[in-house]
């Protein structure tokens, strides 16, 4: 096999491995299933931690010590889209409760997101009322008023 052929083969195998680790793909031949499974689990825990940093109220709304497992079960087989999008997609699939409802409402006031393309910042004035709290977007910031 030529050097170019080896590079192409290596690139193909690496792509298969990445797909198996984060995209729900089949395990490529020659890899230990237990080791790949442990790596997949570690990557899901890391991803859950990254999403929790961007969506802290959403993560705590799931319950003490349950976020990594709950998010990991949802995220398994879904390719990462970035912490903002992953959290948003999770919140839409599992409607939040408590303070996480306000967190989602604030994101929806600040960003336009259609679940298929990257979120874009919203412009101008925006208003929303959630659980008796008035949220106002002005100059890219959220201001809260409650009774």
MIKOL-696851 format. One record per residue (C-alpha): x, y, z; residue in three letters; residue number from 1. Coordinates in Angstrom, 2 decimals, decimal comma, padded with zeros to 5 digits. Each point is the difference from the previous one (the first is absolute). Layout:
REM MIKOL-696851
u  v  w  resn  resi
X  Y  Z  Ala  NUM
...
REM end
This chain:
REM MIKOL-696851
u  v  w  resn  resi
000,00  000,00  000,00  Unk  1
001,27  003,46  -000,82  Unk  2
000,55  002,74  002,59  Unk  3
-003,10  001,77  -001,31  Unk  4
-001,99  -003,23  000,28  Unk  5
001,10  -000,39  003,64  Unk  6
-001,02  003,58  000,78  Unk  7
-003,41  -000,52  -001,58  Unk  8
-000,48  -003,26  001,90  Unk  9
001,06  001,63  003,29  Unk  10
-002,36  002,93  -000,60  Unk  11
-002,88  -002,39  -000,72  Unk  12
000,69  -002,04  003,17  Unk  13
000,30  003,15  002,11  Unk  14
-003,33  001,24  -001,36  Unk  15
-001,63  -003,33  000,85  Unk  16
001,42  000,15  003,53  Unk  17
-001,19  003,57  000,57  Unk  18
-003,44  -000,94  -001,31  Unk  19
-000,07  -002,96  002,44  Unk  20
001,08  002,22  002,90  Unk  21
-002,28  003,01  -000,46  Unk  22
-002,42  -000,62  -002,84  Unk  23
-001,57  -003,35  000,77  Unk  24
001,89  -001,81  -002,76  Unk  25
000,95  -003,67  000,01  Unk  26
003,23  -001,08  001,65  Unk  27
002,70  -000,40  -002,65  Unk  28
001,88  -003,27  -000,12  Unk  29
003,19  -000,40  002,01  Unk  30
-001,11  002,09  003,00  Unk  31
-000,76  -001,29  003,47  Unk  32
-003,74  000,58  000,60  Unk  33
000,49  000,49  003,76  Unk  34
002,69  002,64  -000,50  Unk  35
-002,01  001,85  -002,65  Unk  36
-003,08  -000,15  002,24  Unk  37
001,94  001,44  002,94  Unk  38
001,34  002,79  -002,22  Unk  39
-003,50  000,70  -001,34  Unk  40
-001,35  000,25  003,56  Unk  41
002,83  002,34  001,03  Unk  42
-000,68  002,24  -003,01  Unk  43
-003,72  000,11  000,84  Unk  44
000,81  001,00  003,61  Unk  45
002,35  002,71  -001,27  Unk  46
-002,65  001,24  -002,42  Unk  47
-002,59  000,05  002,80  Unk  48
002,38  002,09  002,11  Unk  49
000,54  002,47  -002,84  Unk  50
-003,74  000,36  -000,54  Unk  51
-000,53  000,44  003,76  Unk  52
002,44  002,93  -000,01  Unk  53
-002,04  001,73  -002,74  Unk  54
-003,41  -001,08  001,38  Unk  55
000,53  -000,21  003,80  Unk  56
-003,69  000,30  000,98  Unk  57
-001,01  -002,65  -002,53  Unk  58
002,59  -002,40  001,40  Unk  59
-001,10  000,53  003,61  Unk  60
-003,68  -000,34  -000,93  Unk  61
000,56  -003,66  -000,86  Unk  62
000,82  -000,80  003,61  Unk  63
003,08  -000,41  002,17  Unk  64
002,59  -002,28  -001,58  Unk  65
-002,24  -000,97  -002,92  Unk  66
001,04  002,47  -002,72  Unk  67
002,88  -001,97  -001,54  Unk  68
-002,05  -003,21  -000,24  Unk  69
-003,17  001,70  -001,27  Unk  70
001,80  002,16  -002,54  Unk  71
002,27  -002,88  -001,02  Unk  72
-002,97  -002,26  -000,70  Unk  73
-001,55  002,70  -002,17  Unk  74
003,27  000,96  -001,75  Unk  75
001,22  -003,54  -000,75  Unk  76
-000,04  -000,42  -003,75  Unk  77
-000,46  003,71  -000,66  Unk  78
003,03  001,79  -001,39  Unk  79
001,11  002,98  002,11  Unk  80
-001,25  003,37  -001,24  Unk  81
001,68  002,17  002,62  Unk  82
-001,08  000,63  003,58  Unk  83
-002,54  002,71  -000,80  Unk  84
-001,79  -002,06  -002,66  Unk  85
000,25  -003,29  001,91  Unk  86
-001,57  001,58  003,08  Unk  87
-002,68  001,71  -002,06  Unk  88
-000,90  -003,21  -001,82  Unk  89
-000,11  -001,89  003,31  Unk  90
-002,24  002,69  001,53  Unk  91
-002,39  -000,24  -002,93  Unk  92
-000,11  -003,81  000,27  Unk  93
-000,40  000,12  003,81  Unk  94
-001,91  003,18  000,89  Unk  95
001,68  001,51  003,05  Unk  96
-001,53  000,89  003,36  Unk  97
000,76  002,58  002,65  Unk  98
002,76  002,51  -000,65  Unk  99
000,96  -001,83  -003,20  Unk  100
-003,22  001,28  -001,61  Unk  101
001,34  003,56  000,37  Unk  102
003,41  -001,08  -001,28  Unk  103
-001,56  -001,38  -003,19  Unk  104
-002,23  003,07  -000,41  Unk  105
003,05  002,27  000,33  Unk  106
001,85  -001,97  -002,67  Unk  107
-002,99  000,18  -002,31  Unk  108
-000,13  003,77  000,51  Unk  109
003,71  000,43  -000,72  Unk  110
000,37  -002,50  -002,84  Unk  111
-001,91  -001,23  -003,02  Unk  112
000,36  -003,78  -000,34  Unk  113
-001,90  -002,31  -002,34  Unk  114
001,61  -003,32  001,11  Unk  115
001,77  -000,43  -003,33  Unk  116
002,44  002,90  -000,36  Unk  117
002,19  001,83  002,47  Unk  118
-001,73  002,44  002,38  Unk  119
000,10  003,63  -001,12  Unk  120
-000,22  003,02  002,31  Unk  121
-003,31  001,80  -000,03  Unk  122
-000,05  003,76  -000,47  Unk  123
-002,17  002,75  001,40  Unk  124
-002,43  -000,07  002,86  Unk  125
-001,55  -003,25  001,20  Unk  126
-002,59  -000,72  002,67  Unk  127
-001,19  -003,17  001,66  Unk  128
-001,91  -000,87  003,16  Unk  129
000,85  -003,26  001,73  Unk  130
-001,37  -001,11  003,36  Unk  131
-000,85  003,55  001,02  Unk  132
003,41  001,35  -001,01  Unk  133
000,29  002,50  -002,81  Unk  134
003,10  -000,49  -002,12  Unk  135
001,15  002,87  -002,20  Unk  136
002,78  -000,27  -002,57  Unk  137
001,61  003,36  -000,56  Unk  138
003,40  000,57  -001,62  Unk  139
000,87  -003,67  000,16  Unk  140
-000,69  -000,41  003,72  Unk  141
-002,88  -001,43  001,98  Unk  142
-001,65  002,08  002,71  Unk  143
-002,50  -001,56  002,44  Unk  144
-002,98  001,53  001,73  Unk  145
-002,26  -001,84  002,37  Unk  146
-002,82  000,98  002,30  Unk  147
REM end
